[in-house]
Every structure is written in C-alpha cells, then in structure tokens.
Amino acid sequence: MTRKSTTHIGDMMDQARAVLSANPAIAPQMAQFWKAQDQMLQDAETYSQAWFARRHVAIKSALDALGKSDGAGGIDPARSVQLALEWQRQSLQRMADDMQQWMTLCTRCAGHMTEAEIEAGKEGAEHLVKQVAATTPVKHATPV
C-alpha cells in the first residue's frame, strides 16, 4: 500500500513539473499560492488556540459556579440562578469573541490570497517582459 501511495505522489509531482515546464508563468502563482496557504494555516492555528482557550475558561467557570452554588447549608436556588446567569453572560461574551475572531480570520485569509494573486501577477508580468525582451531583436533608430 505504501508503494502504491508513493507512486501516486510521484505521478502527481511529474504532472506538476510538466505543467510548470509547459508554462513557466505559472511558477510565480504556485509559489505565491503556497505562501498564502502557509499564512492561512498559521492564522487558523492561532484562531483555534484562542477558541480552545475560551472553551477551557468556560468549563472552569462552570465548575466554579457549581461549586459556589452548593453552600454550607445546602443548595441556595437564588444563588444558583445568579451564578448561572453570570456564567451565561460570560458565555455570550466568549461567543461574541469567537465571532469577532472568526471574521478577522476570514478577512486575513482573503487578504493573504489577494496579496498572493497580486504578487504572482507582478512576478508573472516581469517574467514575460524579460522573456519578450530577450527574444525581440533591438533595432536602433536612424538619427535625422
């Protein structure tokens, strides 16, 4: 099975090389695409770490609320409701933070892709200009 998988990867690499050699203007796009992918992966990791940190806070605060609701004389219903409402308020804030950071993540990812496309376009255009300049004979003007 590993041999077959390695063969498929080799086939994919051969196909990629064929595409890039057929059209060298694609190389800048591919390089920029992978650069943007790496940046998006880093941003997603940062978002995920913050999301899980908020979930840990939620669990710890829920356990604290449960511990506080059980007083020395037994469970106080009014205190339990107050603690539950406070936990829910904090949870709503965590969800608002989730949404804000999600929108920031989406915006950053879109920015990475846009920047990559712009840079690839510049690099591709520079490559084409050099290629045309190298193959076009230079004719000098005749002075008048």
ZIMO-V776517 format. One record per residue. N is the residue number from 1. RES is the residue in one letter. OMEGA is omega in whole degrees, 0 to 359 (* if undefined). BURIAL is I if it has 16 or more other C-alpha atoms within 10 Angstrom, else O. Layout:
N_RES_OMEGA_BURIAL, N_RES_OMEGA_BURIAL
This chain:
1_M_179_O, 2_T_180_O, 3_R_180_O, 4_K_178_O, 5_S_178_O, 6_T_178_O, 7_T_179_O, 8_H_179_O, 9_I_177_O, 10_G_177_O, 11_D_180_O, 12_M_179_O, 13_M_177_O, 14_D_179_O, 15_Q_179_O, 16_A_178_O, 17_R_180_O, 18_A_179_O, 19_V_182_O, 20_L_180_O, 21_S_179_O, 22_A_181_O, 23_N_183_O, 24_P_178_O, 25_A_179_I, 26_I_184_I, 27_A_178_I, 28_P_179_I, 29_Q_180_I, 30_M_180_O, 31_A_180_O, 32_Q_178_I, 33_F_182_I, 34_W_176_O, 35_K_179_O, 36_A_178_I, 37_Q_180_I, 38_D_179_O, 39_Q_179_I, 40_M_178_I, 41_L_178_O, 42_Q_179_O, 43_D_179_I, 44_A_178_I, 45_E_178_O, 46_T_179_O, 47_Y_182_I, 48_S_179_O, 49_Q_179_O, 50_A_180_O, 51_W_180_I, 52_F_177_O, 53_A_177_O, 54_R_178_I, 55_R_178_O, 56_H_177_O, 57_V_180_O, 58_A_181_I, 59_I_180_O, 60_K_180_O, 61_S_176_I, 62_A_178_I, 63_L_177_O, 64_D_179_O, 65_A_178_I, 66_L_180_O, 67_G_181_O, 68_K_183_O, 69_S_180_I, 70_D_181_O, 71_G_181_O, 72_A_182_O, 73_G_182_O, 74_G_184_O, 75_I_177_O, 76_D_184_O, 77_P_181_O, 78_A_178_O, 79_R_179_O, 80_S_179_I, 81_V_179_O, 82_Q_179_O, 83_L_179_I, 84_A_179_I, 85_L_178_O, 86_E_178_O, 87_W_179_I, 88_Q_177_O, 89_R_179_O, 90_Q_178_O, 91_S_176_I, 92_L_177_O, 93_Q_178_O, 94_R_179_I, 95_M_176_O, 96_A_177_O, 97_D_177_O, 98_D_184_I, 99_M_179_O, 100_Q_180_O, 101_Q_176_I, 102_W_179_I, 103_M_177_O, 104_T_178_O, 105_L_180_I, 106_C_179_O, 107_T_179_O, 108_R_180_I, 109_C_177_I, 110_A_178_O, 111_G_178_O, 112_H_181_I, 113_M_178_I, 114_T_179_O, 115_E_179_O, 116_A_180_I, 117_E_179_I, 118_I_180_O, 119_E_179_I, 120_A_178_I, 121_G_178_I, 122_K_182_O, 123_E_179_I, 124_G_179_I, 125_A_178_O, 126_E_178_O, 127_H_180_O, 128_L_179_O, 129_V_178_O, 130_K_181_O, 131_Q_180_O, 132_V_180_O, 133_A_181_O, 134_A_184_O, 135_T_181_O, 136_T_178_O, 137_P_181_O, 138_V_176_O, 139_K_180_O, 140_H_179_O, 141_A_177_O, 142_T_181_O, 143_P_181_O, 144_V_*_O
